[in-house]
Amino acid sequence: MKTKLLTAALLFLTCLMAAQTIPQLTNQVLISVNVTGFVANPGTYQMSPLSRISDAIKVAGSVTPTVTATQFLTPQQARKAERDSLFENFQGLRRVRLTRGGETKTFDLLRFNRTGDLSQNPLLKDGDLLQLPSLDTSVTITGEVYFPGEYEYVPGDRLADILALAQGFTLAANRETVSIYRYRENSPEFEVLRIDLRERSAEDIVLRPHDRISITADTEHRRDWKITVEGNVKAPGEYYIDENTTLYEILVRCGGPSSRGNLRSAIYANRGSSQESDPELERLMQLEVSDLTAMEYRYMLNRIRQYPGRYSIDVSRTWESQGEEANPVLRDGDYLYVPLHMDMVEVSGQVVHPGLIPWVEGQNYEYYVQQAGGYTNNKRWLGTRIIRATSGNWVKPSKKLALDPGDTVYVSENDTYDTWTRFKDIMLIATQVITIFLGVRTLTN
């Protein structure tokens, strides 16, 4: 029992002495490291024995100002911010020189930062001298890599080294073909080297200063073509397609129209085409109406009324024929919208009770105008038009033309005239006609 108590007491005293001794040793044991070169604050620094090259450069580096908005910086702070930016962007981190005991070695600190290669960031010792150069020459890598940009060139660099610093190819990269734009010696002209990585390894491609590496995307590799289906279908959403997927297949996948879906008025279009600009329409929109010809004015109206990028497909035929008719192959970016089936015809404009009228098969526009209470006394003569739901076209009414669900009957109002202005216009025209008549009569006599 006494032995156990004695052992416990010794352990307690040992721990107590260690707790008092370790902080004192930590505070006393420091090493001196000299940092020179392209850093904001060169000098001699007291460092921990566990410090590495990156720690010393960070201590000697710049301090970002707390105020970042340029308009709030004093002239001294602005000069300091400019200096700090210069050091941060043009330091030669790939050629850090460490001199120890008369021997100098070069380390690639950027490789340690990007790949974790600890051999490029060794521990420091007392009396070490670090020299950080400025950026000398570089190579550029663009395209489908995770960190594109300009990288410091080190003699002996290979394509694999720069790819490693750029964190490698993205998922969309064309991993087979790499283009290197290389300047000819003593000439502003360059040549293009196309390298097939299936035949040559990136480790074997030696780079030169100022090379520009381009990594293109492979649009055919795991392409994500899709169509968006919205509206009154049983399972709306985005569906992936290939180069052989048809419209009927997508209608089956989404479950077809819901109980209230109207395939007859469905919009099937390509969003890529709808987003393309129409230079002619933009030009006409900038002109005054009085400067447009009759054909230009009608063209502008048609482009505004109709859905851009719409395919000339009757989706109801596709569904009813089970893909035997009107069943095109889909394209990337296609869009299908199935509206609500309301079985209504809208009557708007100069009628007594404008609004929605229940659709009756085979009835023409006169029936729906009559159901809306007939015309008002402000109706324009020959001013009635039918707007087709499927196309957006304005059609002249006819007793033989049956309306479809979703169509609109529009009755325009009569033009308003000022009586005195109209009288003056009539008198002016009459005077001109009489003057011409008298002139012709005088000449003939």
C-alpha positions as CSV (number, residue, x, y, z in Angstrom):
1,M,0.0,0.0,0.0
2,K,2.9,2.4,0.9
3,T,4.6,1.6,-2.4
4,K,1.5,2.5,-4.4
5,L,1.0,5.8,-2.5
6,L,4.7,6.7,-3.0
7,T,4.5,5.9,-6.8
8,A,1.4,8.1,-7.1
9,A,3.0,11.0,-5.3
10,L,6.1,10.8,-7.5
11,L,3.9,10.8,-10.7
12,F,2.0,13.9,-9.4
13,L,5.3,15.7,-8.6
14,T,6.7,14.8,-12.0
15,C,3.6,16.2,-13.9
16,L,3.7,19.3,-11.8
17,M,7.3,20.0,-12.6
18,A,6.7,19.3,-16.3
19,A,3.8,21.7,-16.5
20,Q,6.0,24.5,-15.0
21,T,9.1,23.6,-17.1
22,I,7.6,23.2,-20.7
23,P,6.2,26.8,-21.0
24,Q,9.6,28.1,-19.9
25,L,11.4,26.0,-22.5
26,T,9.0,27.1,-25.2
27,N,9.5,30.7,-24.4
28,Q,13.3,30.4,-24.3
29,V,14.0,28.1,-27.3
30,L,13.6,30.1,-30.5
31,I,15.6,30.2,-33.8
32,S,16.6,33.2,-35.9
33,V,15.6,33.2,-39.5
34,N,16.6,35.8,-42.1
35,V,14.0,36.6,-44.8
36,T,15.1,38.7,-47.8
37,G,14.0,39.3,-51.4
38,F,10.6,40.1,-52.8
39,V,8.7,40.3,-49.5
40,A,6.9,43.3,-47.9
41,N,9.0,43.2,-44.7
42,P,12.4,41.6,-45.1
43,G,14.4,41.1,-41.9
44,T,15.4,38.7,-39.1
45,Y,12.6,36.9,-37.3
46,Q,12.5,34.8,-34.2
47,M,10.6,31.6,-35.1
48,S,9.6,28.4,-33.4
49,P,11.8,25.3,-34.0
50,L,8.7,23.8,-35.7
51,S,8.4,26.6,-38.2
52,R,8.7,25.9,-42.0
53,I,9.4,28.0,-45.0
54,S,5.8,29.0,-45.5
55,D,5.6,30.3,-41.9
56,A,8.6,32.6,-42.3
57,I,7.3,34.0,-45.6
58,K,3.9,34.6,-44.1
59,V,5.5,36.5,-41.2
60,A,7.5,38.6,-43.6
61,G,4.7,39.0,-46.0
62,S,2.2,41.9,-46.4
63,V,-0.7,42.7,-44.1
64,T,-3.9,43.4,-45.9
65,P,-5.5,46.7,-44.8
66,T,-8.7,46.6,-42.9
67,V,-10.3,49.2,-45.2
68,T,-10.8,47.7,-48.6
69,A,-12.8,50.4,-50.4
70,T,-10.3,52.6,-52.3
71,Q,-12.4,55.8,-51.9
72,F,-11.9,55.5,-48.1
73,L,-8.1,54.9,-48.1
74,T,-5.7,57.6,-47.2
75,P,-2.9,58.2,-49.8
76,Q,-0.5,56.2,-47.5
77,Q,-3.0,53.3,-47.1
78,A,-3.6,53.3,-50.9
79,R,0.2,53.0,-51.6
80,K,0.5,50.2,-49.1
81,A,-2.5,48.3,-50.6
82,E,-0.9,48.7,-54.0
83,R,2.5,47.4,-52.7
84,D,0.8,44.5,-51.0
85,S,-1.0,43.5,-54.1
86,L,2.3,43.6,-56.0
87,F,4.0,41.3,-53.6
88,E,1.0,38.8,-53.5
89,N,0.7,38.5,-57.2
90,F,4.3,38.5,-58.4
91,Q,6.3,36.5,-55.9
92,G,8.4,33.7,-57.3
93,L,7.1,31.1,-54.9
94,R,8.4,28.2,-57.1
95,R,12.0,29.3,-56.6
96,V,12.4,30.0,-52.9
97,R,16.2,29.7,-52.0
98,L,17.2,28.4,-48.6
99,T,20.8,28.9,-47.6
100,R,22.1,26.8,-44.6
101,G,25.7,26.4,-43.6
102,G,27.0,27.7,-47.0
103,E,24.7,25.3,-49.0
104,T,21.8,26.7,-51.0
105,K,18.8,24.7,-52.1
106,T,15.7,25.7,-54.1
107,F,12.1,24.8,-53.1
108,D,8.8,25.0,-54.8
109,L,6.4,26.4,-52.2
110,L,3.5,26.7,-54.7
111,R,3.8,22.9,-55.2
112,F,3.4,22.4,-51.5
113,N,0.4,24.7,-51.4
114,R,-1.4,23.0,-54.3
115,T,-0.3,19.3,-53.9
116,G,0.8,19.0,-50.3
117,D,4.4,18.0,-51.2
118,L,6.0,18.4,-47.7
119,S,9.5,18.0,-49.2
120,Q,9.1,21.5,-50.7
121,N,8.4,23.1,-47.3
122,P,11.1,21.8,-44.9
123,L,11.6,22.8,-41.3
124,L,13.8,25.8,-40.5
125,K,16.9,25.9,-38.4
126,D,18.7,28.6,-36.5
127,G,20.6,30.9,-38.9
128,D,18.7,29.9,-42.0
129,L,18.6,32.5,-44.8
130,L,15.5,32.6,-47.1
131,Q,15.4,34.5,-50.3
132,L,12.2,35.0,-52.3
133,P,12.7,36.2,-55.9
134,S,10.1,38.0,-58.0
135,L,8.3,36.4,-60.9
136,D,10.5,36.0,-63.9
137,T,8.9,34.0,-66.7
138,S,5.6,32.2,-66.8
139,V,3.4,29.8,-68.7
140,T,-0.4,30.1,-69.0
141,I,-3.0,27.4,-68.8
142,T,-6.6,28.1,-69.8
143,G,-9.8,26.1,-70.3
144,E,-11.1,23.0,-68.5
145,V,-8.8,22.9,-65.4
146,Y,-9.8,23.8,-61.9
147,F,-7.3,26.6,-61.4
148,P,-6.6,28.2,-64.8
149,G,-4.2,31.1,-64.9
150,E,-0.6,32.2,-65.2
151,Y,2.0,30.1,-63.5
152,E,5.7,30.8,-62.8
153,Y,7.9,28.9,-65.2
154,V,10.8,26.8,-63.7
155,P,13.4,25.3,-66.1
156,G,12.5,21.7,-66.7
157,D,8.8,22.1,-66.2
158,R,6.6,19.6,-67.9
159,L,3.0,19.6,-68.8
160,A,2.2,17.2,-65.9
161,D,3.8,19.8,-63.5
162,I,1.5,22.6,-64.6
163,L,-1.5,20.3,-64.7
164,A,-0.8,19.4,-61.1
165,L,-0.5,23.0,-60.0
166,A,-3.9,23.7,-61.8
167,Q,-5.4,20.8,-59.9
168,G,-6.0,18.7,-63.0
169,F,-8.7,18.4,-65.6
170,T,-12.3,19.3,-64.9
171,L,-15.1,16.7,-65.6
172,A,-15.9,18.4,-68.9
173,A,-12.3,18.5,-70.2
174,N,-11.2,16.8,-73.4
175,R,-8.4,14.7,-71.9
176,E,-7.2,13.4,-75.2
177,T,-6.1,16.5,-77.1
178,V,-4.1,19.5,-75.6
179,S,-3.1,22.5,-77.6
180,I,0.2,24.4,-76.8
181,Y,0.7,27.8,-78.4
182,R,4.5,28.3,-78.5
183,Y,6.3,31.4,-79.7
184,R,9.1,31.0,-82.2
185,E,12.5,32.2,-81.1
186,N,13.1,35.9,-81.7
187,S,9.7,36.3,-83.3
188,P,6.2,37.4,-82.3
189,E,4.8,34.5,-84.3
190,F,3.8,31.3,-82.7
191,E,3.1,27.7,-83.7
192,V,0.4,25.4,-82.4
193,L,1.4,22.0,-81.0
194,R,-1.5,19.6,-80.8
195,I,-0.7,16.7,-78.4
196,D,-2.7,13.5,-78.1
197,L,-2.4,12.3,-74.5
198,R,-3.5,8.9,-75.6
199,E,-0.1,8.5,-77.5
200,R,2.2,10.7,-75.3
201,S,2.3,11.1,-71.5
202,A,2.0,14.6,-70.0
203,E,5.3,13.7,-68.1
204,D,7.1,13.6,-71.5
205,I,6.0,17.1,-72.7
206,V,8.7,19.6,-71.9
207,L,7.5,23.2,-71.7
208,R,9.2,26.4,-72.6
209,P,8.8,30.0,-71.2
210,H,5.6,31.8,-72.3
211,D,3.9,28.7,-73.5
212,R,0.1,28.9,-73.5
213,I,-1.7,25.7,-72.8
214,S,-5.4,25.3,-73.9
215,I,-7.6,22.6,-72.5
216,T,-10.9,22.4,-74.5
217,A,-14.2,20.9,-73.4
218,D,-15.5,17.6,-74.7
219,T,-19.1,18.2,-75.4
220,E,-19.8,14.7,-76.5
221,H,-18.5,13.0,-73.4
222,R,-21.3,12.3,-70.9
223,R,-23.3,15.1,-72.5
224,D,-26.4,16.2,-70.5
225,W,-29.0,16.8,-73.2
226,K,-32.4,17.3,-71.7
227,I,-35.9,18.6,-72.3
228,T,-38.1,20.5,-69.8
229,V,-41.7,19.5,-69.5
230,E,-44.0,21.8,-67.6
231,G,-47.7,22.4,-67.1
232,N,-50.6,19.9,-66.9
233,V,-48.8,16.6,-67.3
234,K,-48.7,13.8,-64.7
235,A,-45.0,14.1,-64.0
236,P,-43.5,17.5,-65.0
237,G,-39.7,18.0,-64.7
238,E,-36.4,17.7,-66.7
239,Y,-35.8,14.6,-68.7
240,Y,-32.4,13.5,-70.1
241,I,-32.4,12.6,-73.8
242,D,-30.0,11.2,-76.4
243,E,-29.8,11.8,-80.1
244,N,-32.6,9.3,-80.8
245,T,-35.2,10.2,-78.2
246,T,-38.6,11.2,-79.7
247,L,-41.4,13.4,-78.5
248,Y,-43.7,10.5,-77.9
249,E,-41.2,8.8,-75.7
250,I,-41.0,11.9,-73.4
251,L,-44.8,12.1,-73.4
252,V,-44.9,8.5,-72.1
253,R,-42.1,9.1,-69.5
254,C,-44.0,12.1,-68.1
255,G,-47.2,10.1,-67.9
256,G,-49.0,12.0,-70.7
257,P,-51.4,14.9,-70.1
258,S,-53.3,15.1,-66.8
259,S,-57.1,15.0,-66.8
260,R,-57.1,18.8,-67.4
261,G,-54.2,19.0,-69.8
262,N,-54.8,20.5,-73.2
263,L,-52.4,18.9,-75.7
264,R,-54.1,20.7,-78.6
265,S,-52.7,24.1,-77.4
266,A,-49.4,22.7,-76.1
267,I,-46.3,24.7,-76.8
268,Y,-43.3,22.7,-78.0
269,A,-40.3,24.9,-78.7
270,N,-36.5,25.1,-78.4
271,R,-35.2,27.5,-75.7
272,G,-31.9,27.9,-77.5
273,S,-33.6,29.2,-80.6
274,S,-36.0,31.4,-78.6
275,Q,-33.0,33.1,-76.9
276,E,-31.3,34.0,-80.1
277,S,-31.7,37.7,-81.0
278,D,-33.6,38.8,-84.0
279,P,-31.6,41.7,-85.5
280,E,-34.4,42.7,-87.9
281,L,-37.0,42.8,-85.1
282,E,-34.7,44.9,-82.9
283,R,-34.2,47.3,-85.8
284,L,-37.9,47.7,-86.4
285,M,-38.6,48.2,-82.7
286,Q,-36.3,51.2,-82.7
287,L,-38.2,53.0,-85.5
288,E,-41.3,55.1,-85.3
289,V,-44.5,53.4,-86.6
290,S,-44.8,56.1,-89.2
291,D,-41.4,55.1,-90.6
292,L,-42.4,51.5,-91.1
293,T,-43.7,50.1,-94.3
294,A,-47.0,48.1,-94.2
295,M,-45.1,44.8,-94.5
296,E,-42.5,45.7,-91.9
297,Y,-45.3,46.6,-89.5
298,R,-47.0,43.3,-90.0
299,Y,-43.8,41.4,-89.6
300,M,-43.1,43.1,-86.3
301,L,-46.6,42.3,-85.0
302,N,-46.3,38.6,-86.0
303,R,-42.9,38.3,-84.3
304,I,-44.3,39.8,-81.1
305,R,-47.5,37.6,-81.2
306,Q,-45.9,34.3,-81.8
307,Y,-43.8,32.2,-79.4
308,P,-40.1,32.3,-80.5
309,G,-38.4,29.0,-81.3
310,R,-41.7,27.1,-81.6
311,Y,-41.9,24.0,-83.6
312,S,-44.7,23.5,-86.1
313,I,-45.9,20.3,-84.4
314,D,-49.4,19.3,-83.2
315,V,-48.6,17.5,-80.0
316,S,-52.1,16.1,-79.7
317,R,-51.5,14.2,-82.9
318,T,-48.3,12.8,-81.5
319,W,-50.1,11.5,-78.4
320,E,-53.3,10.2,-80.1
321,S,-51.3,8.3,-82.9
322,Q,-48.9,6.8,-80.3
323,G,-46.0,8.3,-82.1
324,E,-47.0,7.2,-85.6
325,E,-47.5,10.8,-86.7
326,A,-45.9,14.2,-85.8
327,N,-43.1,12.5,-83.7
328,P,-39.9,14.4,-84.2
329,V,-36.5,13.6,-82.6
330,L,-35.8,15.9,-79.7
331,R,-33.0,18.4,-79.4
332,D,-31.1,19.7,-76.4
333,G,-32.9,22.6,-74.7
334,D,-36.4,21.6,-76.0
335,Y,-39.3,22.8,-73.9
336,L,-42.8,21.4,-73.7
337,Y,-45.7,23.2,-71.9
338,V,-49.1,21.8,-71.7
339,P,-51.7,24.4,-70.6
340,L,-54.9,23.9,-68.7
341,H,-57.8,22.6,-70.7
342,M,-60.6,25.1,-70.0
343,D,-63.0,24.5,-72.9
344,M,-63.6,28.3,-73.1
345,V,-63.5,31.0,-75.7
346,E,-62.6,34.5,-74.7
347,V,-64.6,37.5,-76.0
348,S,-62.9,40.8,-75.4
349,G,-63.3,44.4,-76.6
350,Q,-66.5,46.2,-77.6
351,V,-69.1,43.7,-76.4
352,V,-71.7,44.1,-73.7
353,H,-70.3,41.4,-71.3
354,P,-66.6,40.6,-72.3
355,G,-65.2,37.5,-70.7
356,L,-65.0,33.7,-71.1
357,I,-67.7,31.8,-72.9
358,P,-68.1,28.0,-72.7
359,W,-66.8,26.4,-76.0
360,V,-69.4,24.7,-78.2
361,E,-68.1,22.5,-81.0
362,G,-68.7,23.9,-84.5
363,Q,-69.8,27.4,-83.5
364,N,-68.4,30.5,-85.2
365,Y,-67.5,33.9,-83.8
366,E,-71.1,35.3,-84.1
367,Y,-72.3,32.7,-81.6
368,Y,-69.8,33.8,-78.9
369,V,-70.4,37.5,-79.6
370,Q,-74.1,36.9,-79.1
371,Q,-73.5,35.0,-75.9
372,A,-71.4,38.0,-74.6
373,G,-74.5,40.3,-75.1
374,G,-73.7,41.5,-78.6
375,Y,-71.8,44.5,-79.8
376,T,-71.7,47.9,-78.1
377,N,-72.4,51.1,-80.1
378,N,-68.7,51.9,-80.1
379,K,-67.8,48.8,-82.2
380,R,-65.5,49.5,-85.2
381,W,-66.9,48.5,-88.6
382,L,-65.0,45.4,-89.8
383,G,-62.9,45.6,-86.7
384,T,-63.5,42.0,-85.4
385,R,-60.6,39.5,-85.3
386,I,-60.0,35.9,-84.1
387,I,-56.8,35.2,-82.2
388,R,-55.9,31.5,-82.6
389,A,-54.7,29.9,-79.4
390,T,-52.4,27.4,-81.2
391,S,-50.5,30.0,-83.3
392,G,-51.2,33.5,-82.0
393,N,-52.2,34.6,-85.5
394,W,-55.0,37.2,-86.0
395,V,-57.6,35.9,-88.5
396,K,-60.5,37.6,-90.2
397,P,-63.8,36.2,-88.9
398,S,-65.9,34.0,-91.1
399,K,-69.3,32.3,-90.6
400,K,-67.7,29.1,-91.9
401,L,-64.7,29.3,-89.5
402,A,-65.4,27.2,-86.3
403,L,-63.5,28.3,-83.2
404,D,-61.4,26.0,-81.0
405,P,-61.0,26.1,-77.2
406,G,-58.6,28.8,-76.1
407,D,-59.4,31.1,-79.1
408,T,-60.1,34.8,-78.6
409,V,-62.7,36.9,-80.3
410,Y,-61.5,40.6,-80.2
411,V,-63.8,43.4,-81.2
412,S,-62.0,46.7,-81.8
413,E,-63.4,50.0,-80.7
414,N,-64.3,52.8,-83.2
415,D,-61.7,55.4,-83.9
416,T,-62.5,58.7,-82.1
417,Y,-62.4,61.9,-84.2
418,D,-62.6,65.6,-83.3
419,T,-65.6,67.0,-85.3
420,W,-64.0,70.3,-86.1
421,T,-60.7,68.7,-87.2
422,R,-62.6,66.3,-89.3
423,F,-64.6,69.1,-90.9
424,K,-61.4,71.1,-91.7
425,D,-59.8,68.0,-93.3
426,I,-62.9,67.5,-95.5
427,M,-63.1,71.1,-96.5
428,L,-59.4,71.1,-97.4
429,I,-59.7,68.0,-99.6
430,A,-62.8,69.5,-101.2
431,T,-61.0,72.8,-102.0
432,Q,-58.1,70.9,-103.5
433,V,-60.4,68.8,-105.7
434,I,-62.3,71.9,-106.9
435,T,-59.0,73.7,-107.7
436,I,-57.7,70.8,-109.7
437,F,-61.1,70.5,-111.6
438,L,-61.1,74.2,-112.4
439,G,-57.5,74.1,-113.5
440,V,-58.1,71.2,-115.9
441,R,-61.2,72.8,-117.3
442,T,-59.3,76.1,-118.0
443,L,-56.5,74.3,-119.8
444,T,-58.9,72.2,-122.0
445,N,-60.9,75.4,-123.0
